[in-house]
């Protein structure tokens, strides 16, 4: 969708929760809903795999002794191959376009310094997989440690804002 104020500029729909390395759980939930709304969640999860790039059929050559019926059959076969090629090329190009969109949405939904860590990863699925491996709570022991730390916080003389900030850090 082009911006009305800036012709030629495409607006990228961002996730309402911007990933900042401390909010992975919230980010995942909102990102899934956001990407589902864009029909792009499968690109991040790897469910929408890249179709093979179709090969252009070689042009038809007729044997020197071919009669008109043989030439027509060869021409019809070539035209059918070209039609299949055009269809497959459309599917391939659509996947590339939608993949680029998914990648743009993912990167726009992160703090810039975090998105730089994804440089060099070719697809949104590789990016998402890297983020998931890096930020997802990996085991129950880590989860229990975080829960214990959160439960140990007490307001005492602190303001509600200070306690909230401490909980956010945990």
Secondary structure, DSSP 8 states (H G I E B T S, - for coil): -B-SSSTT-B-----SS-B-SS-HHHHHHHHHHHHHHTT-HHHHHT-S---------------TT--HHHHHHHHHHHHHHHHHHHHHHHHHHHHHHHHHHHHHHHHHTB-HHHHGGGTT--SHHHHHHHHHHHHS---HHHHHHHHHHHHH---TTS-HHHHHHHHHH-
